[in-house]
Amino acid sequence: MEYGSKKIASAAIRMALTESREEEQQLKASLAHLGIRAVAVDYGGDFALSAKKMIERAVVAAKREHVIKDNHYDEGAVAGATREALAQILTKAYGLNVGGKLAIARYGDHISVAVYLAIGLLHLNEVAIGLAHRVAPDMDLKTIDRPADPNTIQRPSEGGDSHSDHH
């Protein structure tokens, strides 16, 4: 079965909403049976000071758990989607303490990042979710990035091309 961006976004949200490490591992295993790779990371602290760290943690966790490969396409997709998801909740969270979870899910070329957090202000808490999607090729990039074999490059014929200007 093939899944699109909506299903992968849903998987990321579900991972971000897990309340325990056990629940997270169970959901991760059930998603893996569907061919969806996923990971979640807890975080907390001042939103403005920790946004960069959250992006870095998302990329590191996704690579560590083999949700993405170690290449700039995948890393850029996760970093960009995480930044966009954080930007969606910026106005609620800026200058305040936050705590929550971010999750990354991938199936084929689809990568989704969900950020779920509680925003603290004294005893009054706000809750927010940010969600973003990116597309990155899910293939062995070594075959693409490898230099061409000079023996297989087609060269123009020795007589020049037929459009040359002969006077």
N, C-alpha and C positions, 0 to 999 in steps of 0.2 A: 504494500500500500504506500502511496506517495502522500506526503504532508506538505502543506503550504505555510505561508507566514502566519496565518491565524492560529493554526495548531501549535506552532513552535512558540509563538508569543504566549499562548495559554500555558504551555509547559513551563516557560520561564516564570510566569506569575505564580503558578502552583508551587514551584520550587521555592520562590521567595516567601511564600506564605507558610511554609512548614514551620512548626513550632518547636521541634526537637531535632537533634542530630539523627535519631532513629527514624523519625518520620521522613526526614530528608533522604536518608539512605534507601528506605523502602520505595519512595517515589522515584528516585534516581534509577533503581533497579527495574521498576515497572516501565519507565520511559525507555530504558536501554533495550527492553524486549521489543519495543516498537521501532528501534533503530534511532532513537533520539538520545543524543549525548547531552548531559546536563551537569551543572555544578552550582553550589550556592556558597556564599561567604557572608559571615556576620561582620558587622562593623558598628562603631559608635564614636561619638565625639562631637566637637564643634563642626557644623556643616561646612563653613567657609574654609576652615583649616584642613578638613579631612577629604574634601572632594578629589583632590589630586591623588591622594592615597587610595581612595576607593577605586579610581580608574586603574591604577597600578595593580591593586589586589585582584580586580576582575580579570585582567590579562594574565597575571601569574597563575591564578587558580584555573582558568580555562586551559592554559597550556599544561599545567601539572596534571590535570584530570583528563587530558586528551580530548577535550571538547573542541579545541582548535589545534592547528599545527603551528610549529615554530617558524612562521614566515610573516612578512610585513602585511600581506593581504588580510590574514586572520586577525593578527594583533591590532591592526588599524580598524577593522570592523568592530571588534569588541570594545576598543578604546572609544571609538566614535559613538557607538550605540550607548555605552555607559555614560558618556558625557551628555548625550542628548536626553537620556532618561533622568539624569541629575538636574539638567536645566529645566525640565518640566516641573520640578518641585522646588526650584530655587527660591521663588518668592515666598513660599511658606516657611522654608527652613533657614534662610540666610540669617546668620548671627545667633542661631539657637543650637542647642545640643540635640543630636539625633541618635537614634539607635535602631538597628534593623538588619535587613539582609538584602543582598543583591544576588541575582541568579542569572546564569547564562544557559541558554538551550540552543542546540543546533541539530538540524536535520538537513543533510545535503548542503546546498548553498545558503540556506536560511539560518541566520543567527539572530536571536532575540535576547535582550537584556531587560530584566525587570528589577526595579529598586523599590523596596517596601520599607517604610520607616515610620517610627513614632517621633514626633517633634515635641521636645519638652520645653515648657515655659511654666515654671513653678510646678503646681500640681495639675495644670491644664495641658493636656496632651492633644496634639493634632496627629492625624494619620495621613500618609500620602503614598501614592504609587506613581512611579514614572516607568514608561515602557518605550523601547525603541527597537528597531529592526534594521538589519543590514544584510547584504548579500555578498558572499565571498566564495570563490570557487573552492569546492571540496574535492581536490584532486591532488595527485602527486606532482607538485610544482617543480621537482627536480627534472622531470622530462621536458617541461616548458622552458626552464631557465638554462638548460644545457646548451652550450654553443653548437651551432650547426656543424655537421660533418662536411668539410670542404669537398669531399668526393661526391656529395649528393646535390650540391648547388648547381642549378642549371645556368649555364653561361650562354650569352648570345653567340650566334654562329659567327665564324671567322670573317665572312664577307660583309659584316655590318648589318644593320637592319634594313628592311625594304623601304623605309621611309626616308632614307638619306637623300640629300639634295645633290645630284650630279649634274654639273653644267658642262 
